[in-house]
Amino acid sequence: MGALFTTADFDFFKSLIVKAGDAARQIQSSTIQVTRKSDATIVTQADLMVQDMLIDTISARYDDLHFINEEQGRAGAAKVTADTVSVIIDPIDGTAMYSMYLPIWCVSIGIFRGYTPVYGFVYSPGFNMLFYNDDDKAYLNDTALRADTNIRIDTETNIFYASEVYREYAIEFPGKVRNLGSTALHACLTVDNARNRTLAFIGKSRLWDWAGAIPVVLKAGGSVRYIDGRIVDFRNIMRGNYAFPEYIIAYNSRDFTSIRKIFKKR
């Protein structure tokens, strides 16, 4: 299959995600209105504003895209086929941190063709970091990004983890174990490891939490697997309720076995 996007398409999505993220940051600098969803998780007016901005602006340019998104489930129930091009949106990934007036959150857009991740865009306004990929490379702020697959593991190496991981797994690791509160940002940072010394991120969540980051991780030379070593089958995720059935790990090392051994089932 040929490329989905042209240079103009990449420019469009990069400009839009920055505009949306900066608009959310402007709200964060004033008053955040926090409400609870039916599952008791937090949603803010920025989540809804960014989601609407993204869907409306993308829909005005493209008339043949399918949307899957976290808030309100707009157009999320339509059937995905092997030919469907899906835009998978998490308007504020890290809403809890956002609602605490902290800068550790991002806007995430993933582009899937059928059940295959193709392009990702992840923008962190608080850290001025725009991760994305095209058909050839991954980038951070328009500079080519490549994971260091020979990362040294010592007391200054980092692992990111989702906040609930400790309930199921003990972590035996000589370095630092950290949680920043944003799945997509955690995952993207694993392939900026030549600078930040990060080995892996373990998390679960739903597809929209990961969708913007996964294409970036893969194109940068990183990998994504279930904790038991299985390859992630996105067909099953997209045909279900978009939830991952098990923890998945974004990582950059060539040796996945050594990473699996870090996490001990309680």
Backbone torsions as a table, in degrees:
resi	resn	phi	psi	omega
1	MET	NA	147.2	178.6
2	GLY	-79.2	175.7	-179.8
3	ALA	-65.5	141.9	177.5
4	LEU	-77.3	-38.5	-171.0
5	PHE	-113.9	147.1	168.9
6	THR	-97.0	175.9	176.1
7	THR	-57.9	-39.0	179.2
8	ALA	-63.2	-35.8	178.4
9	ASP	-67.0	-44.2	177.6
10	PHE	-61.7	-43.3	178.8
11	ASP	-60.9	-39.4	178.9
12	PHE	-61.3	-51.1	-177.2
13	PHE	-67.5	-37.9	177.8
14	LYS	-64.0	-45.2	179.5
15	SER	-64.4	-41.6	-177.2
16	LEU	-66.6	-44.2	-176.7
17	ILE	-67.9	-33.4	175.9
18	VAL	-67.8	-43.2	178.0
19	LYS	-60.5	-43.9	-179.4
20	ALA	-66.8	-44.0	179.3
21	GLY	-63.7	-40.6	179.4
22	ASP	-67.8	-33.6	176.1
23	ALA	-66.1	-40.2	177.1
24	ALA	-66.1	-38.2	178.5
25	ARG	-65.0	-34.7	177.4
26	GLN	-63.4	-42.0	175.7
27	ILE	-62.0	-41.8	-178.3
28	GLN	-62.9	-25.7	-179.9
29	SER	-80.0	-4.2	178.6
30	SER	-116.7	-109.9	-178.0
31	THR	-123.1	123.7	179.2
32	ILE	-94.0	129.8	176.8
33	GLN	-99.0	115.4	-175.4
34	VAL	-106.4	128.9	172.5
35	THR	-128.7	171.5	-179.3
36	ARG	-113.3	138.7	174.0
37	LYS	-82.4	177.5	-177.3
38	SER	-62.1	-25.4	178.2
39	ASP	-92.3	10.3	176.5
40	ALA	77.9	-0.1	176.1
41	THR	-76.9	162.3	-172.1
42	ILE	-88.5	142.9	169.7
43	VAL	-137.2	145.4	179.6
44	THR	-121.6	169.4	177.5
45	GLN	-64.7	-23.5	178.5
46	ALA	-70.5	-38.0	175.8
47	ASP	-55.5	-48.2	-176.6
48	LEU	-71.0	-38.8	179.3
49	MET	-64.1	-47.4	-178.4
50	VAL	-65.4	-43.2	178.9
51	GLN	-58.6	-48.1	-179.9
52	ASP	-63.0	-41.3	178.8
53	MET	-60.3	-45.9	-178.6
54	LEU	-65.5	-49.1	-177.6
55	ILE	-64.1	-45.5	-177.7
56	ASP	-65.6	-41.9	-177.9
57	THR	-70.8	-41.6	178.3
58	ILE	-66.8	-41.5	-179.6
59	SER	-64.2	-31.0	179.4
60	ALA	-69.5	-24.1	-178.1
61	ARG	-97.4	-35.2	-176.2
62	TYR	-123.7	134.0	-178.6
63	ASP	-109.9	9.3	-174.1
64	ASP	-128.0	23.1	-178.8
65	LEU	-104.8	149.0	179.9
66	HIS	-105.7	135.6	-176.8
67	PHE	-107.9	133.5	171.1
68	ILE	-125.5	125.4	-174.9
69	ASN	-152.2	160.3	-172.5
70	GLU	-72.0	-52.5	-170.8
71	GLU	-83.9	126.0	174.0
72	GLN	72.9	-11.1	176.8
73	GLY	64.0	30.0	-177.4
74	ARG	-60.1	122.0	177.3
75	ALA	60.9	13.5	-175.3
76	GLY	-79.5	-12.9	-174.0
77	ALA	-91.3	-11.1	-178.9
78	ALA	-63.0	147.2	-175.0
79	LYS	-72.2	133.1	175.8
80	VAL	-94.0	132.2	175.6
81	THR	-115.6	178.4	-178.9
82	ALA	-63.5	-20.8	-177.9
83	ASP	-100.6	-4.9	-177.1
84	THR	-70.8	134.0	171.1
85	VAL	-101.3	114.1	-175.2
86	SER	-106.4	140.0	171.4
87	VAL	-107.0	114.5	-173.5
88	ILE	-109.0	116.5	-166.6
89	ILE	-115.9	131.9	162.4
90	ASP	-119.8	104.4	-171.5
91	PRO	-64.4	-40.1	172.4
92	ILE	-134.1	103.5	175.5
93	ASP	-90.7	108.8	-171.8
94	GLY	110.5	38.4	-176.2
95	THR	-59.3	-36.4	179.6
96	ALA	-59.9	-46.2	178.6
97	MET	-65.2	-41.8	178.1
98	TYR	-57.4	-44.9	-177.3
99	SER	-70.6	-15.2	175.4
100	MET	-90.8	5.1	179.7
101	TYR	66.0	31.2	176.8
102	LEU	-104.3	156.2	-172.1
103	PRO	-86.6	3.2	-171.1
104	ILE	-92.2	80.1	177.7
105	TRP	-158.4	169.2	-179.8
106	CYS	-154.5	168.4	169.9
107	VAL	-105.3	135.4	-173.8
108	SER	-129.9	132.1	175.0
109	ILE	-131.4	124.9	173.8
110	GLY	-114.3	140.7	176.6
111	ILE	-113.3	118.3	178.3
112	PHE	-114.6	140.0	169.6
113	ARG	-106.1	113.3	-171.1
114	GLY	63.2	-119.6	-179.0
115	TYR	-110.6	21.4	-176.1
116	THR	-114.7	126.0	174.5
117	PRO	-69.3	130.8	-175.4
118	VAL	-117.2	-56.1	-178.2
119	TYR	-129.6	148.4	175.2
120	GLY	-136.0	148.2	176.8
121	PHE	-136.9	121.4	-179.4
122	VAL	-133.3	119.2	-175.7
123	TYR	-121.6	123.9	175.0
124	SER	-108.3	101.3	179.1
125	PRO	-63.1	-36.4	-177.0
126	GLY	-64.5	-28.8	-179.0
127	PHE	-112.9	4.4	-179.5
128	ASN	51.6	51.3	-179.4
129	MET	-123.6	120.5	175.0
130	LEU	-117.3	106.6	175.0
131	PHE	-94.1	138.8	173.5
132	TYR	-162.5	170.9	174.8
133	ASN	-141.1	155.2	170.3
134	ASP	-114.8	-156.3	-177.7
135	ASP	-78.0	-12.3	-176.4
136	ASP	-112.2	-39.0	-171.2
137	LYS	-144.1	166.2	166.9
138	ALA	-102.6	156.5	-175.2
139	TYR	-139.9	151.1	166.8
140	LEU	-124.9	114.3	-177.4
141	ASN	51.9	45.2	175.6
142	ASP	70.9	7.2	173.4
143	THR	-103.7	130.6	-177.4
144	ALA	-55.5	138.8	-174.4
145	LEU	-122.0	127.9	178.8
146	ARG	-136.5	129.0	-179.1
147	ALA	-67.7	144.9	172.2
148	ASP	-88.1	105.2	-175.8
149	THR	-83.6	0.6	177.1
150	ASN	-114.7	38.3	-176.0
151	ILE	-60.7	138.3	176.4
152	ARG	-81.1	135.4	178.9
153	ILE	-107.0	115.5	178.3
154	ASP	-150.5	-161.6	-174.9
155	THR	-70.7	-12.1	179.3
156	GLU	-106.5	5.1	175.4
157	THR	-78.9	146.2	-175.4
158	ASN	-113.2	145.2	166.1
159	ILE	-125.8	135.4	172.2
160	PHE	-99.9	146.6	179.7
161	TYR	-144.1	149.0	174.1
162	ALA	-70.0	149.6	-168.8
163	SER	-63.5	-23.0	-177.1
164	GLU	-91.6	-3.4	-174.4
165	VAL	-58.8	-37.6	-174.3
166	TYR	-60.6	-22.1	180.0
167	ARG	-68.0	-28.2	-176.3
168	GLU	-111.3	-24.6	-174.4
169	TYR	-133.3	138.2	165.6
170	ALA	-89.3	146.6	-177.5
171	ILE	-114.0	115.9	179.0
172	GLU	-107.8	104.0	-168.5
173	PHE	-154.2	135.4	-177.1
174	PRO	-76.1	-15.9	-174.5
175	GLY	-96.8	-150.9	-176.5
176	LYS	-97.4	138.1	178.4
177	VAL	-115.5	119.5	-168.4
178	ARG	-132.6	152.9	172.0
179	ASN	-132.0	122.5	179.9
180	LEU	-102.9	-11.4	174.1
181	GLY	92.5	10.8	-178.4
182	SER	-139.5	110.8	-176.2
183	THR	-58.6	-52.2	-176.4
184	ALA	-63.2	-39.1	179.4
185	LEU	-68.6	-44.0	175.0
186	HIS	-51.9	-51.0	-174.9
187	ALA	-63.4	-45.0	179.7
188	CYS	-62.4	-36.1	-178.4
189	LEU	-65.7	-20.0	178.5
190	THR	-67.3	-21.8	178.9
191	VAL	-102.3	4.0	168.8
192	ASP	-100.7	27.2	-169.3
193	ASN	-72.8	-16.1	175.0
194	ALA	-63.0	-24.7	178.3
195	ARG	-101.3	-37.0	-169.3
196	ASN	-108.0	-0.5	174.4
197	ARG	63.0	29.0	179.7
198	THR	-90.8	133.5	-179.1
199	LEU	-92.9	-43.1	-171.7
200	ALA	-163.9	165.4	171.0
201	PHE	-133.3	131.8	176.2
202	ILE	-114.6	129.3	-179.4
203	GLY	-159.2	-177.6	-176.5
204	LYS	-136.6	-97.2	172.8
205	SER	63.4	-151.9	-179.0
206	ARG	-121.5	171.9	-172.1
207	LEU	-57.2	-42.0	-176.3
208	TRP	-64.2	-25.0	176.8
209	ASP	-67.0	-30.8	-174.3
210	TRP	-104.0	-19.5	-163.8
211	ALA	-60.8	-36.8	179.2
212	GLY	-72.3	-30.0	-175.0
213	ALA	-85.1	-35.5	-172.9
214	ILE	-58.1	-46.7	178.6
215	PRO	-61.5	-35.4	178.8
216	VAL	-65.2	-47.5	179.7
217	VAL	-58.7	-47.1	-177.1
218	LEU	-66.1	-43.1	-177.7
219	LYS	-70.4	-25.3	178.4
220	ALA	-82.5	-1.3	178.2
221	GLY	97.9	5.3	174.3
222	GLY	-86.1	-176.3	-177.6
223	SER	-139.3	160.6	175.8
224	VAL	-136.9	123.9	179.3
225	ARG	-142.4	158.7	167.4
226	TYR	-66.3	156.9	-176.9
227	ILE	-61.0	-26.2	178.6
228	ASP	-85.1	3.3	176.4
229	GLY	99.5	-9.7	-179.6
230	ARG	-67.8	147.6	171.7
231	ILE	-72.1	141.9	179.4
232	VAL	-75.3	123.9	177.4
233	ASP	-97.9	101.2	-176.0
234	PHE	-70.9	-19.5	176.0
235	ARG	-60.1	-46.5	-179.6
236	ASN	-66.0	-37.0	-179.7
237	ILE	-66.3	-44.8	-176.0
238	MET	-76.3	-22.4	176.9
239	ARG	-88.8	-9.3	177.5
240	GLY	-98.5	-133.9	-180.0
241	ASN	-105.6	20.6	178.4
242	TYR	70.7	9.8	-179.9
243	ALA	-94.5	138.9	173.2
244	PHE	-77.7	131.3	-176.3
245	PRO	-75.6	-15.9	-177.1
246	GLU	-146.0	165.0	177.1
247	TYR	-63.7	141.4	174.7
248	ILE	-119.9	155.0	-175.2
249	ILE	-124.2	125.3	167.7
250	ALA	-94.5	129.5	-172.9
251	TYR	-151.2	167.6	-177.1
252	ASN	-123.8	-9.6	-178.0
253	SER	-75.2	150.8	174.9
254	ARG	-74.3	-17.8	-173.8
255	ASP	-107.4	91.0	-178.8
256	PHE	-70.4	-30.2	-178.9
257	THR	-58.1	-40.8	-179.6
258	SER	-67.8	-29.9	178.1
259	ILE	-73.2	-43.2	178.3
260	ARG	-56.4	-37.6	-176.2
261	LYS	-67.9	-16.7	179.0
262	ILE	-67.8	-30.8	-173.4
263	PHE	-103.1	113.3	-176.8
264	LYS	-105.5	120.9	179.4
265	LYS	-61.1	131.3	179.8
266	ARG	-75.6	NA	NA
